[in-house]
Amino acid sequence: MKIVHRYVLKEHLGPLLFAVSALTSLMMLNFIAKKFPDLVGKGLPWTVIGEFLMLSLPFTLAMTLPMAVLVATLHAFSRFASENEITAFKASGVSMQLLVRPVILAAVVISLGMVWFNDQVMPRANHRLAQLQQDIARVKPTLALNEQVINEVVRGSLYLRAARIESGTNRMRDVTIYDLSDPTTRRSILADSGQLAFSRSGTDLILTLYDGHSMESQANAPQRLQRSFFTEDRILVRGIAAGLDRGSSDVGYKSDREYTICELNTRVQAAREPRDIAWRRLHLARNPGDSLATPPRERWPLADWYCAFTSRLAAFSSVPEAQAADLAAPAVLRVSTAPQQDPATRTPAAAPDYDSVVLEGLRFEYSSAQSQIDRYRVEIEKKFSIAASCVVFALLGAPIALRFPRGGVGLTIGVSLGVFAVYYVGLLVGESLSDRGIVDPAIAMWGANVLLGIVGVYLTARLGSEGSTHRGSESSEWWGRMIDGVKTKLRRKAA
Protein backbone atom coordinates (compact mmCIF):
# COMPACT_ATOMS: atom_id res chain seq x y z
CA MET A 1 0.00 0.00 0.00
CA LYS A 2 2.93 2.36 0.54
CA ILE A 3 3.66 2.23 -3.18
CA VAL A 4 0.01 3.09 -3.98
CA HIS A 5 0.02 5.96 -1.50
CA ARG A 6 3.26 7.38 -2.89
CA TYR A 7 1.86 7.09 -6.40
CA VAL A 8 -1.35 8.93 -5.46
CA LEU A 9 0.56 11.74 -3.72
CA LYS A 10 2.98 12.02 -6.64
CA GLU A 11 0.07 12.49 -9.03
CA HIS A 12 -1.21 15.33 -6.81
CA LEU A 13 2.10 17.17 -6.53
CA GLY A 14 2.27 18.50 -10.09
CA PRO A 15 -1.33 19.83 -10.24
CA LEU A 16 -0.91 21.31 -6.75
CA LEU A 17 2.19 23.30 -7.68
CA PHE A 18 0.65 24.42 -10.96
CA ALA A 19 -2.60 25.48 -9.27
CA VAL A 20 -0.76 27.39 -6.53
CA SER A 21 1.39 29.28 -9.05
CA ALA A 22 -1.49 29.99 -11.46
CA LEU A 23 -4.02 31.12 -8.86
CA THR A 24 -1.45 33.17 -6.96
CA SER A 25 -0.33 34.86 -10.17
CA LEU A 26 -3.92 35.75 -11.11
CA MET A 27 -4.68 37.24 -7.70
CA MET A 28 -1.37 39.08 -7.63
CA LEU A 29 -2.10 40.60 -11.04
CA ASN A 30 -5.44 41.83 -9.74
CA PHE A 31 -3.78 43.28 -6.63
CA ILE A 32 -1.02 44.94 -8.67
CA ALA A 33 -3.60 46.46 -11.03
CA LYS A 34 -5.29 48.13 -8.05
CA LYS A 35 -2.04 49.38 -6.52
CA PHE A 36 -0.33 50.27 -9.81
CA PRO A 37 -1.31 54.00 -9.73
CA ASP A 38 0.33 54.31 -6.28
CA LEU A 39 3.65 52.87 -7.53
CA VAL A 40 4.26 54.41 -10.94
CA GLY A 41 5.36 57.96 -11.50
CA LYS A 42 7.20 58.26 -8.18
CA GLY A 43 10.68 57.24 -9.25
CA LEU A 44 10.79 54.23 -6.94
CA PRO A 45 13.75 51.85 -7.36
CA TRP A 46 13.02 48.34 -8.58
CA THR A 47 14.11 46.92 -5.22
CA VAL A 48 11.27 48.76 -3.45
CA ILE A 49 8.72 47.56 -6.01
CA GLY A 50 10.07 44.01 -5.65
CA GLU A 51 9.78 44.24 -1.86
CA PHE A 52 6.21 45.50 -2.23
CA LEU A 53 5.29 42.48 -4.34
CA MET A 54 7.05 40.02 -2.03
CA LEU A 55 5.26 41.40 1.04
CA SER A 56 1.93 41.12 -0.79
CA LEU A 57 2.56 37.45 -1.53
CA PRO A 58 1.84 35.85 1.91
CA PHE A 59 -1.75 37.12 2.12
CA THR A 60 -2.41 35.99 -1.46
CA LEU A 61 -0.83 32.59 -0.82
CA ALA A 62 -2.99 32.06 2.27
CA MET A 63 -6.08 32.43 0.08
CA THR A 64 -4.91 30.42 -2.94
CA LEU A 65 -3.37 27.38 -1.23
CA PRO A 66 -6.75 25.89 -0.14
CA MET A 67 -8.04 26.49 -3.67
CA ALA A 68 -5.02 24.68 -5.09
CA VAL A 69 -5.70 21.66 -2.86
CA LEU A 70 -9.20 21.32 -4.31
CA VAL A 71 -8.01 21.80 -7.90
CA ALA A 72 -5.22 19.23 -7.48
CA THR A 73 -7.55 16.66 -5.88
CA LEU A 74 -10.20 17.07 -8.57
CA HIS A 75 -7.68 16.87 -11.40
CA ALA A 76 -5.76 13.86 -10.06
CA PHE A 77 -8.76 11.66 -9.24
CA SER A 78 -10.54 12.69 -12.43
CA ARG A 79 -7.53 11.48 -14.39
CA PHE A 80 -7.45 8.24 -12.39
CA ALA A 81 -11.07 7.57 -13.29
CA SER A 82 -10.86 8.61 -16.95
CA GLU A 83 -7.86 6.32 -17.57
CA ASN A 84 -9.54 3.38 -15.78
CA GLU A 85 -6.97 3.31 -13.00
CA ILE A 86 -9.79 3.37 -10.46
CA THR A 87 -11.18 0.20 -12.03
CA ALA A 88 -7.75 -1.42 -11.71
CA PHE A 89 -7.52 -0.41 -8.05
CA LYS A 90 -10.97 -1.87 -7.35
CA ALA A 91 -10.08 -5.09 -9.14
CA SER A 92 -6.97 -5.34 -6.94
CA GLY A 93 -9.08 -5.03 -3.80
CA VAL A 94 -8.08 -1.45 -2.94
CA SER A 95 -10.99 0.42 -1.37
CA MET A 96 -11.64 4.00 -2.39
CA GLN A 97 -11.44 5.24 1.20
CA LEU A 98 -7.96 3.76 1.45
CA LEU A 99 -7.02 5.44 -1.80
CA VAL A 100 -8.20 8.83 -0.55
CA ARG A 101 -6.55 8.47 2.88
CA PRO A 102 -3.04 9.74 1.93
CA VAL A 103 -4.57 12.81 0.27
CA ILE A 104 -6.53 13.66 3.42
CA LEU A 105 -3.47 13.12 5.62
CA ALA A 106 -1.42 15.35 3.33
CA ALA A 107 -4.17 17.99 3.56
CA VAL A 108 -3.98 17.77 7.36
CA VAL A 109 -0.23 18.42 7.21
CA ILE A 110 -0.79 21.39 4.88
CA SER A 111 -3.45 22.74 7.27
CA LEU A 112 -1.10 22.57 10.24
CA GLY A 113 1.56 24.36 8.23
CA MET A 114 -0.97 26.99 7.22
CA VAL A 115 -1.89 27.62 10.86
CA TRP A 116 1.74 28.50 11.57
CA PHE A 117 1.94 30.51 8.32
CA ASN A 118 -1.23 32.49 9.08
CA ASP A 119 -0.11 33.08 12.66
CA GLN A 120 3.54 34.01 12.23
CA VAL A 121 4.41 34.88 8.63
CA MET A 122 1.32 36.67 7.35
CA PRO A 123 0.88 39.21 10.23
CA ARG A 124 4.52 40.26 10.04
CA ALA A 125 4.33 40.59 6.25
CA ASN A 126 1.12 42.61 6.51
CA HIS A 127 2.70 44.95 9.06
CA ARG A 128 5.80 45.56 6.95
CA LEU A 129 3.61 46.05 3.87
CA ALA A 130 1.51 48.65 5.71
CA GLN A 131 4.68 50.52 6.72
CA LEU A 132 5.98 50.40 3.15
CA GLN A 133 2.67 51.70 1.79
CA GLN A 134 2.82 54.62 4.21
CA ASP A 135 6.38 55.40 3.12
CA ILE A 136 5.40 55.24 -0.56
CA ALA A 137 2.35 57.45 0.04
CA ARG A 138 4.64 60.24 1.29
CA VAL A 139 6.72 60.15 -1.89
CA LYS A 140 5.75 63.04 -4.12
CA PRO A 141 5.16 62.02 -7.73
CA THR A 142 7.37 63.14 -10.56
CA LEU A 143 6.32 66.60 -11.70
CA ALA A 144 4.15 66.49 -14.84
CA LEU A 145 3.24 69.79 -16.49
CA ASN A 146 0.70 70.35 -19.25
CA GLU A 147 0.62 73.08 -21.85
CA GLN A 148 -1.99 75.86 -21.96
CA VAL A 149 -3.30 75.12 -18.46
CA ILE A 150 -2.46 76.37 -14.97
CA ASN A 151 -0.38 73.63 -13.29
CA GLU A 152 -0.19 73.38 -9.51
CA VAL A 153 3.54 73.06 -8.75
CA VAL A 154 3.22 73.45 -4.96
CA ARG A 155 -0.21 72.89 -3.47
CA GLY A 156 -1.87 76.20 -2.64
CA SER A 157 1.23 78.38 -3.11
CA LEU A 158 2.87 78.13 -6.56
CA TYR A 159 1.22 77.77 -9.98
CA LEU A 160 2.73 77.73 -13.48
CA ARG A 161 1.35 78.19 -16.97
CA ALA A 162 3.29 77.77 -20.22
CA ALA A 163 2.06 78.13 -23.78
CA ARG A 164 4.46 75.42 -24.96
CA ILE A 165 6.67 72.84 -23.19
CA GLU A 166 9.22 70.89 -25.23
CA SER A 167 9.27 67.33 -23.87
CA GLY A 168 12.82 66.59 -24.98
CA THR A 169 14.58 69.71 -23.64
CA ASN A 170 12.06 70.90 -20.97
CA ARG A 171 12.15 74.32 -22.66
CA MET A 172 9.12 76.52 -21.96
CA ARG A 173 7.64 79.35 -23.99
CA ASP A 174 5.43 82.23 -22.79
CA VAL A 175 5.69 81.39 -19.08
CA THR A 176 3.49 82.79 -16.30
CA ILE A 177 4.05 81.99 -12.60
CA TYR A 178 1.68 82.84 -9.74
CA ASP A 179 3.34 82.91 -6.32
CA LEU A 180 0.85 82.74 -3.40
CA SER A 181 3.26 81.51 -0.74
CA ASP A 182 3.01 84.78 1.23
CA PRO A 183 -0.64 85.57 2.16
CA THR A 184 0.18 89.29 2.50
CA THR A 185 1.79 89.56 -0.93
CA ARG A 186 0.63 88.68 -4.43
CA ARG A 187 3.39 88.07 -6.94
CA SER A 188 3.20 87.23 -10.63
CA ILE A 189 6.10 86.51 -12.97
CA LEU A 190 5.89 86.66 -16.76
CA ALA A 191 8.77 85.49 -18.96
CA ASP A 192 9.35 84.99 -22.64
CA SER A 193 10.91 81.56 -22.09
CA GLY A 194 12.23 79.29 -19.38
CA GLN A 195 13.99 76.05 -18.55
CA LEU A 196 12.91 73.22 -16.21
CA ALA A 197 15.57 71.22 -14.34
CA PHE A 198 15.98 69.18 -11.17
CA SER A 199 18.81 69.46 -8.68
CA ARG A 200 21.44 66.74 -8.32
CA SER A 201 19.52 65.21 -5.41
CA GLY A 202 16.42 64.99 -7.59
CA THR A 203 14.20 66.53 -4.91
CA ASP A 204 14.34 70.27 -5.80
CA LEU A 205 12.98 71.95 -8.94
CA ILE A 206 14.98 74.73 -10.59
CA LEU A 207 13.08 77.19 -12.81
CA THR A 208 15.31 79.38 -14.97
CA LEU A 209 13.38 82.25 -16.63
CA TYR A 210 14.58 84.54 -19.44
CA ASP A 211 13.51 88.03 -20.59
CA GLY A 212 10.60 88.81 -18.31
CA HIS A 213 9.29 90.89 -15.47
CA SER A 214 7.63 90.37 -12.08
CA MET A 215 4.71 92.25 -10.53
CA GLU A 216 4.17 92.40 -6.77
CA SER A 217 1.44 94.02 -4.68
CA GLN A 218 0.75 94.17 -0.94
CA ALA A 219 -2.59 93.19 0.53
CA ASN A 220 -2.67 96.30 2.76
CA ALA A 221 -1.86 98.60 -0.18
CA PRO A 222 -3.54 97.18 -3.31
CA GLN A 223 -3.20 100.56 -5.15
CA ARG A 224 0.61 100.23 -5.17
CA LEU A 225 2.25 97.90 -7.72
CA GLN A 226 5.97 97.09 -7.77
CA ARG A 227 7.33 95.98 -11.13
CA SER A 228 10.84 94.77 -11.92
CA PHE A 229 12.48 93.53 -15.13
CA PHE A 230 15.09 90.81 -15.55
CA THR A 231 17.12 89.17 -18.27
CA GLU A 232 17.58 85.92 -16.33
CA ASP A 233 15.96 84.86 -13.08
CA ARG A 234 16.18 81.60 -11.16
CA ILE A 235 13.54 80.14 -8.80
CA LEU A 236 14.29 77.19 -6.50
CA VAL A 237 11.34 75.06 -5.37
CA ARG A 238 12.43 72.71 -2.61
CA GLY A 239 11.00 69.25 -1.90
CA ILE A 240 9.04 69.05 -5.14
CA ALA A 241 9.94 65.37 -5.60
CA ALA A 242 10.66 64.01 -2.13
CA GLY A 243 12.29 60.59 -2.18
CA LEU A 244 11.38 57.46 -0.30
CA ASP A 245 12.08 57.77 3.44
CA ARG A 246 12.13 54.32 5.01
CA GLY A 247 11.58 53.75 8.71
CA SER A 248 9.68 56.95 9.50
CA SER A 249 6.24 55.31 9.62
CA ASP A 250 4.26 54.91 12.81
CA VAL A 251 5.48 51.44 13.75
CA GLY A 252 3.40 51.32 16.92
CA TYR A 253 0.00 51.04 15.29
CA LYS A 254 -1.21 47.70 13.96
CA SER A 255 -4.46 46.69 12.34
CA ASP A 256 -6.29 43.46 13.19
CA ARG A 257 -4.58 41.57 10.36
CA GLU A 258 -1.12 42.50 11.63
CA TYR A 259 -1.41 40.65 14.96
CA THR A 260 -0.56 37.05 15.71
CA ILE A 261 -3.17 34.75 17.24
CA CYS A 262 -1.82 35.11 20.78
CA GLU A 263 -1.60 38.90 20.46
CA LEU A 264 -5.23 39.00 19.33
CA ASN A 265 -6.23 36.65 22.14
CA THR A 266 -4.48 38.88 24.68
CA ARG A 267 -6.50 41.85 23.47
CA VAL A 268 -9.68 39.81 23.68
CA GLN A 269 -8.93 38.99 27.30
CA ALA A 270 -8.15 42.65 28.06
CA ALA A 271 -11.46 43.78 26.54
CA ARG A 272 -13.50 41.23 28.51
CA GLU A 273 -13.11 43.01 31.84
CA PRO A 274 -14.72 46.38 30.91
CA ARG A 275 -17.41 44.47 29.05
CA ASP A 276 -18.14 42.29 32.10
CA ILE A 277 -18.25 45.34 34.40
CA ALA A 278 -20.76 47.07 32.15
CA TRP A 279 -22.78 43.84 31.88
CA ARG A 280 -22.96 43.40 35.67
CA ARG A 281 -24.11 46.99 36.19
CA LEU A 282 -26.76 46.61 33.51
CA HIS A 283 -27.89 43.30 35.03
CA LEU A 284 -28.21 44.86 38.48
CA ALA A 285 -30.27 47.71 37.04
CA ARG A 286 -32.68 45.23 35.40
CA ASN A 287 -32.67 42.64 38.20
CA PRO A 288 -32.23 44.43 41.57
CA GLY A 289 -30.64 42.31 44.26
CA ASP A 290 -29.27 39.64 41.88
CA SER A 291 -25.51 40.08 42.09
CA LEU A 292 -24.59 36.41 41.61
CA ALA A 293 -25.13 36.28 37.85
CA THR A 294 -22.02 35.75 35.75
CA PRO A 295 -21.42 37.47 32.40
CA PRO A 296 -21.62 35.37 29.23
CA ARG A 297 -18.43 33.71 28.06
CA GLU A 298 -17.24 32.93 24.55
CA ARG A 299 -17.67 29.37 23.41
CA TRP A 300 -14.98 27.21 21.80
CA PRO A 301 -11.85 28.96 23.21
CA LEU A 302 -9.65 27.67 20.39
CA ALA A 303 -7.19 30.54 20.74
CA ASP A 304 -6.73 29.82 24.47
CA TRP A 305 -5.81 26.21 23.73
CA TYR A 306 -3.50 27.21 20.89
CA CYS A 307 -1.65 29.83 22.95
CA ALA A 308 -1.30 27.44 25.88
CA PHE A 309 0.15 24.84 23.52
CA THR A 310 2.60 27.27 21.92
CA SER A 311 3.71 28.56 25.32
CA ARG A 312 4.50 24.99 26.41
CA LEU A 313 6.44 24.43 23.20
CA ALA A 314 8.38 27.62 23.85
CA ALA A 315 9.12 26.45 27.40
CA PHE A 316 10.74 23.27 26.05
CA SER A 317 12.71 25.11 23.37
CA SER A 318 15.91 27.06 23.77
CA VAL A 319 14.03 30.36 24.13
CA PRO A 320 14.38 31.79 27.64
CA GLU A 321 11.30 31.53 29.80
CA ALA A 322 10.67 35.27 30.10
CA GLN A 323 11.10 35.80 26.38
CA ALA A 324 8.85 32.82 25.62
CA ALA A 325 6.13 34.28 27.80
CA ASP A 326 6.41 37.58 25.94
CA LEU A 327 6.15 35.83 22.59
CA ALA A 328 3.18 33.68 23.62
CA ALA A 329 1.08 36.34 25.34
CA PRO A 330 2.20 39.99 25.28
CA ALA A 331 1.47 41.74 28.53
CA VAL A 332 -1.33 44.32 28.64
CA LEU A 333 -2.67 46.54 31.38
CA ARG A 334 -5.73 45.27 33.18
CA VAL A 335 -8.60 47.62 33.84
CA SER A 336 -9.09 46.44 37.41
CA THR A 337 -6.88 44.51 39.81
CA ALA A 338 -9.53 43.76 42.44
CA PRO A 339 -9.58 40.10 43.53
CA GLN A 340 -12.44 38.02 42.16
CA GLN A 341 -14.86 36.66 44.74
CA ASP A 342 -16.46 33.23 44.53
CA PRO A 343 -20.08 33.58 43.32
CA ALA A 344 -21.25 31.11 45.98
CA THR A 345 -19.92 33.29 48.82
CA ARG A 346 -21.00 36.66 47.48
CA THR A 347 -23.92 38.38 49.16
CA PRO A 348 -26.58 40.15 47.13
CA ALA A 349 -26.01 43.88 46.97
CA ALA A 350 -28.56 46.59 46.71
CA ALA A 351 -29.01 47.77 43.17
CA PRO A 352 -27.93 51.37 42.73
CA ASP A 353 -30.22 53.90 41.14
CA TYR A 354 -29.48 54.46 37.46
CA ASP A 355 -31.06 57.14 35.36
CA SER A 356 -31.71 56.73 31.64
CA VAL A 357 -28.52 58.59 30.63
CA VAL A 358 -26.32 56.31 32.75
CA LEU A 359 -28.07 53.21 31.41
CA GLU A 360 -27.56 54.36 27.84
CA GLY A 361 -23.89 54.96 28.61
CA LEU A 362 -23.56 51.45 30.06
CA ARG A 363 -25.21 49.94 26.99
CA PHE A 364 -22.82 51.85 24.76
CA GLU A 365 -19.82 50.75 26.85
CA TYR A 366 -20.94 47.13 26.74
CA SER A 367 -21.64 47.15 22.99
CA SER A 368 -18.32 48.86 22.23
CA ALA A 369 -16.31 46.32 24.25
CA GLN A 370 -18.26 43.41 22.75
CA SER A 371 -17.76 44.76 19.23
CA GLN A 372 -14.02 44.99 19.85
CA ILE A 373 -13.96 41.40 21.15
CA ASP A 374 -15.92 40.15 18.15
CA ARG A 375 -13.61 41.96 15.73
CA TYR A 376 -10.53 40.34 17.25
CA ARG A 377 -12.17 36.93 17.46
CA VAL A 378 -13.17 37.06 13.80
CA GLU A 379 -9.51 37.41 12.83
CA ILE A 380 -8.53 34.57 15.17
CA GLU A 381 -11.16 32.17 13.86
CA LYS A 382 -10.44 33.16 10.28
CA LYS A 383 -6.79 32.12 10.61
CA PHE A 384 -7.84 28.67 11.79
CA SER A 385 -10.82 28.17 9.46
CA ILE A 386 -8.92 29.07 6.27
CA ALA A 387 -6.19 26.60 7.25
CA ALA A 388 -8.75 23.86 7.98
CA SER A 389 -10.42 24.39 4.60
CA CYS A 390 -7.59 22.39 2.99
CA VAL A 391 -8.94 19.23 4.66
CA VAL A 392 -12.52 20.14 3.72
CA PHE A 393 -11.60 20.63 0.07
CA ALA A 394 -9.67 17.35 0.00
CA LEU A 395 -12.76 15.54 1.33
CA LEU A 396 -14.90 17.15 -1.38
CA GLY A 397 -12.57 16.80 -4.35
CA ALA A 398 -12.04 13.05 -4.54
CA PRO A 399 -15.72 11.91 -4.35
CA ILE A 400 -16.86 14.50 -6.89
CA ALA A 401 -14.11 13.55 -9.34
CA LEU A 402 -14.86 9.82 -9.02
CA ARG A 403 -18.61 10.27 -9.45
CA PHE A 404 -18.10 12.21 -12.69
CA PRO A 405 -15.09 10.48 -14.25
CA ARG A 406 -15.47 11.96 -17.71
CA GLY A 407 -15.65 15.54 -16.51
CA GLY A 408 -12.05 16.38 -17.34
CA VAL A 409 -10.80 19.94 -17.15
CA GLY A 410 -14.33 21.33 -17.38
CA LEU A 411 -15.35 19.52 -14.22
CA THR A 412 -12.24 20.72 -12.41
CA ILE A 413 -12.81 24.36 -13.32
CA GLY A 414 -16.58 24.30 -12.81
CA VAL A 415 -16.60 22.55 -9.44
CA SER A 416 -13.65 24.59 -8.19
CA LEU A 417 -15.34 27.89 -9.04
CA GLY A 418 -18.60 26.75 -7.44
CA VAL A 419 -16.97 25.58 -4.21
CA PHE A 420 -14.77 28.68 -4.00
CA ALA A 421 -17.77 30.94 -4.47
CA VAL A 422 -19.79 29.17 -1.77
CA TYR A 423 -16.90 29.09 0.68
CA TYR A 424 -15.59 32.64 0.35
CA VAL A 425 -19.06 34.19 0.11
CA GLY A 426 -19.82 32.33 3.33
CA LEU A 427 -16.73 33.87 4.93
CA LEU A 428 -17.64 37.39 3.81
CA VAL A 429 -21.27 37.10 4.91
CA GLY A 430 -20.23 35.52 8.21
CA GLU A 431 -17.73 38.29 8.90
CA SER A 432 -20.34 40.94 8.16
CA LEU A 433 -22.91 39.28 10.45
CA SER A 434 -20.34 38.89 13.20
CA ASP A 435 -19.28 42.54 12.99
CA ARG A 436 -22.93 43.50 13.51
CA GLY A 437 -23.21 41.24 16.55
CA ILE A 438 -25.79 38.95 14.92
CA VAL A 439 -23.73 35.74 14.79
CA ASP A 440 -20.97 34.46 17.06
CA PRO A 441 -17.54 34.83 15.35
CA ALA A 442 -16.79 31.11 15.68
CA ILE A 443 -20.05 30.15 13.96
CA ALA A 444 -19.58 32.86 11.32
CA MET A 445 -16.07 31.76 10.35
CA TRP A 446 -16.57 27.99 10.69
CA GLY A 447 -20.08 27.74 9.20
CA ALA A 448 -18.92 27.20 5.60
CA ASN A 449 -16.28 24.67 6.76
CA VAL A 450 -18.84 22.67 8.73
CA LEU A 451 -21.42 22.57 5.93
CA LEU A 452 -18.97 21.64 3.20
CA GLY A 453 -17.17 19.25 5.56
CA ILE A 454 -20.37 17.32 6.28
CA VAL A 455 -20.99 16.95 2.55
CA GLY A 456 -17.40 15.86 1.99
CA VAL A 457 -17.46 13.25 4.79
CA TYR A 458 -20.77 11.84 3.51
CA LEU A 459 -19.52 11.57 -0.08
CA THR A 460 -16.19 10.08 1.00
CA ALA A 461 -17.92 7.50 3.19
CA ARG A 462 -20.08 6.40 0.23
CA LEU A 463 -17.14 5.92 -2.12
CA GLY A 464 -17.21 2.45 -3.68
CA SER A 465 -20.89 1.84 -2.88
CA GLU A 466 -22.21 2.80 -6.32
CA GLY A 467 -24.36 0.26 -8.06
CA SER A 468 -23.14 -1.44 -11.22
CA THR A 469 -24.74 -2.69 -14.44
CA HIS A 470 -23.53 -4.22 -17.64
CA ARG A 471 -22.68 -0.72 -18.83
CA GLY A 472 -20.62 0.21 -15.83
CA SER A 473 -21.07 2.06 -12.60
CA GLU A 474 -20.46 5.59 -13.79
CA SER A 475 -22.79 8.19 -12.31
CA SER A 476 -23.11 10.04 -15.59
CA GLU A 477 -24.35 6.87 -17.34
CA TRP A 478 -26.75 6.21 -14.47
CA TRP A 479 -28.24 9.68 -14.81
CA GLY A 480 -28.49 9.23 -18.58
CA ARG A 481 -30.38 5.93 -18.21
CA MET A 482 -32.73 7.47 -15.68
CA ILE A 483 -33.52 10.40 -17.98
CA ASP A 484 -34.11 8.00 -20.91
CA GLY A 485 -36.51 5.99 -18.77
CA VAL A 486 -38.50 9.08 -17.80
CA LYS A 487 -38.72 10.14 -21.44
CA THR A 488 -39.98 6.68 -22.46
CA LYS A 489 -42.72 6.76 -19.82
CA LEU A 490 -43.83 10.24 -20.90
CA ARG A 491 -44.07 9.10 -24.56
CA ARG A 492 -46.20 6.10 -23.57
CA LYS A 493 -48.58 8.26 -21.56
CA ALA A 494 -48.84 10.76 -24.43
CA ALA A 495 -49.62 7.93 -26.87
Secondary structure, DSSP 8 states (H G I E B T S, - for coil): -HHHHHHHHHHHHHHHHHHHHHHHHHHHHHHHHHHHHHHTTS---HHHHHHHHHHHHHHHHHHHHHHHHHHHHHHHHHHHHHTTHHHHHHHTT--HHHHHHHHHHHHHHHHHHHHHIIIIIHHHHHHHHHHHHHHHHTS-------TTSEEEEETTTEEEEEEEE-TTT-EEEEEEEEE-SSTTEEEEEEEEEEEEEE-TTSS-EEEEEEEEEEEEEETTEEEEEEEEEEEEEEEEETTTT----TT-S-TT---GGGS-HHHHHHHHHHHHHHHHHHHHHHHHHHSTT---------S--HHHHHHHHHHHHHHHSSS-HHHHHHHHS-----S-------TTT----------HHHHHHHHHHHHHHHHHHHHHHHHHHHHHHHHHHHHHHHHHHHHHHHHSTT-HHHHHHHHHHHHHHHHHHHHHHHHHHHHTTSS-HHHHHHHHHHHHHHHHHHHHHTTT----BTTB--HHHHHHHHHHHHHHHHHHHH-
